[in-house]
Amino acid sequence: MTDNPWIRPSNPLVIAHRGHSIALPENTMSAYERAVELGTDMIECDVNITRDGVLVMLHDSKLDRTTDGRGQVHDFSMDEVERLDAGRWMGPEHAGARVPTTEALLRFAKDAGILMCFEVKGADDVEADRIAIDLVDLFVRHDALEWAFMSSYHHRAMRVARQRVPELMLAPERLPDDVPADPVEASSQAARLGAPVLQNHWRFATDELVGQLHADGIALWTWPTTELEGIELSLDIGADAVMGDDVPAMVDAVRRRTGSTA
């Protein structure tokens, strides 16, 4: 019997992927705030770093896709990044959205009482290490270690951060993420990091993977469960959380399965 509280297939978490990003610009405060209003249990978000060392909420290491800026995030100061429009790309009605700092999001999450998962990005492994170290220091500063996870494809960065702060909760992405999982190897990836959670693309999640992880005391979060197919498959196999862009779709599906009216 495991004492891992994140193993909860009978009452899986709903995780908003970059906020309520199906309707609002991803990784903006409006997307995060709306996700909380719609009943998410947790927000998943992405962290990059500016030239002057400020952690910011952006998925890509380049500004081009989700702002009106061009170039690598690390080539711009925070003053320059905060002047960029982070919403117009999604439609003129979203013009004026800004790139939040990670510290601002931590303050919001603490006030809202919402669980968080911060994914370490970065242009390369060295930058990912730097982000991870600065991020775990922010967790400590904001007393977030009990409600904020760190995740990443950069497993070394997570290892460095956890060596710095052993209480840090990790939710690594399985590597590689685009092929079927070997259940034993997948479980070993989490175990080597001391992680209570492993993330896996829903298309490659199976009963065997869930069974191995749960037997080893590790929870499974599936993503990107935005469409009903991914949500339902994840719930069928006993995933402990679903992570997608459409918060109401996930909330409704989980409530139907659990019989919850909350």
N, C-alpha and C positions, 0 to 999 in steps of 0.2 A: 504494500500500500504506500503510495507516494504522499508526501506532505506539500507537494507543489500546488499552490493555490490557483495557478494559471491553467491547470488541467481541469476543464469544466465543460465537457461535451454536452451535458444536459442543460446548460445555460450559457451558450457561447457569447463571447463579447462581440459587439458591433464596433468596428474600427473605421473611422472616416478617412479615406485615402486622400491626403492633401487637403483635408476639409471636405465640405459638401461640394466637391469639384465638378460634379456633373452640371451644376447650375451656376456656379460662381468661379471666378478665376482662382486656380489652384494656388495653395500656399499664400493666400492673402487673409487678412484678419476677417474680412466678410465671410469667406468660406469656412474659416474655423468657427466663428461665432454662430453661423447658421447650422453647422453640424451639431453644436451643443444644443441649440434650440430644438432640433429635430430628434434628439434623443440618443445620439451616439454615446457609447461608453468610453471611447478613446479616440484620439486624433493621431494619425500618422502624418509625418511631415519631413521635410528634407533640409539639410543644412550645408551651406557653402560659406566661404570666408572672403572678406574684402581685402584690398591691398593693405589697409591699416589695421587688419586683424579683428574686424568685427564679424561675428557669426550672423548670417542672414538666412532667411527662409526662401530658398530657391532649389528646385530639383536639379537643374542642369548647371554644369560648371561654366556654361556660356549664358549670356544674357538674352541672346537673340530670340528664342522661342516664346518666352513669356513676358518680355518687357520690350520697350522701344529702344533699348540700348543694344550695342553690338560689341562683342568681344568677351573675353574671359572675366568672370566675376572678380578674380584676384588682381586684375589690372585696374580696378576702380576703387576709389575711396568710398567710405560709407556715405559721406556727403553727396557724392555723385550718384550712388545707387539709390538713395532715398528720394532723389528727384525724378527717377524714372517712372514711367507709367507701366504698371504691372497688370492692367485690366483690359485695355483697349483691344488687345489681340483677340479677346473672346467676344468682343462686340462693343459698339460705341456706348451702350448703356453702362458698361463697367469701367469706362475711362476714369482715370484719377486714382485707381487703386494703387497702393504703394507696397514695396517689398518690406515686410516686417523684419525687425531684428529678432534673433532667437531669445534674447533676454526679455523683450516685450511679450513674446508668446508664452514664455515661462510664467511671467507675472499674470497674464490672462488665465492660463490653465490653473494656476494655484487658486486664483479668486473664484473660478468657475467650478472647482472641485472635479476636474476632468482628468482621466488618465491620458498619458502621452507616450508616443514612440517617435523619437527623433532619429532619422536615418542620416548617417554620416556620408556625405558625398565627397567632392574634391576632384581636382583635375588629374591627380595621380596619387600613388600610394603615400608619398611623403606629405602631400597636402592633407590627405585623409587622416594621417596620424596627428597632424597639428590640429585639425578640426576636432578629432575625438578627445584630445587632451584638454583643449579649451572648453569643449562641451561638458565634459564630466566636471570640470571646475565650476562651470555655471550651475550644474545640478547641485553641487555641494553648497554653493553660495545661496541658492534659492530653496534649499531643504527639499529637493525633489527626488531623492534617491528611492523613496518608497512608491512613487507614482509615475515616474518617467523612465522609460526604457531607452536604450541606445541600440540601433540596428545598423547594419551595413553589409555591403558585399566585400568590404575591405576587412577581412577577419583580423589581420595584424593590427589594424587601428583599434579595434575593439579590445584586443588582448592588451595592448599598451594602456588603454584607458582603465581597464579593470585591474591591471597591476598597480596603477596609481590610486584607484579607489576600489577595493575589493568588494564593497557592497553593491557596486553598480549592477543593475539588471540589464542583461543582453538578450536581444531577439535577432540573431543573425539570419541572413538570407542563405538558403542552401546553395552550394556551389557544385557543379554548374546548375543554373536554375531552369534551363531550357531543354532538359532531357529527363526521362523517368528517373526517379530516385532509387538508389540502392538503400533500403531501409536501415541496414546496419551502419553503412557509411554516413548516411544523413544524421542518424542519432549521434554518431561519433563526432561529427562536426560541432554539434551543440555541446556535447560533453567536454570536448577539449577546451572550450571557452568558458565552461562553467555556466552555460546559458540555460535558463529554465524554459526557453521557447525557441522553436525553429520556425522560420517562415518558408512557405513553399507555394509556387504557382498552383492554382487549383487544378489545372489540367493534368498535372503530374502528381496529384495527391491521391492516395489509395488507402483502402482499409489496412493493407499490410504496413504502410508507412505509419499511419496513426497507431496501429497496434504496437509496433516496435518502439515508437517514441513514448507512448504512454507506459509501456512496460519498463522503460528506462527512466521514467519520471520527468519527461519533457513534453511540453504542450506544443500543439501545431496551430499556426495561424495561416490561413489561405488567402491568396490575393490573385488577381484583382477581381473580387466578387461583386462586380457592378451589375452584370446581367443575371437573370433568375437562374440560368443553367449552372453557373458557378456557385451561386449561393446554395442552391438545393443540393448539388453534389457534395459540397463541403459539409453541410449539415447531415447528409446521409451517412458519410463516413465517420462522423464524430469529431470534426474539427473543433477546436476550442475558441476560435474567433474567425470571423469573416471580415475582410478588409476590402472596401470598394468605394466608388465615387458617389453612389446614390444611397444616402443614409436611410430615407424612408423605405426603400426596397429591402434593405437588410433588416431594419427594425421590424417591419411587417412579417418577413419570413421567419425570423427568430421567434417572434411572439406567437405565430401560428404553431410552431413546433413545440414551444414550451408551455403554451396555454396561458402565457402571461397577459395581463391587461394593463400593466403599468405603462 
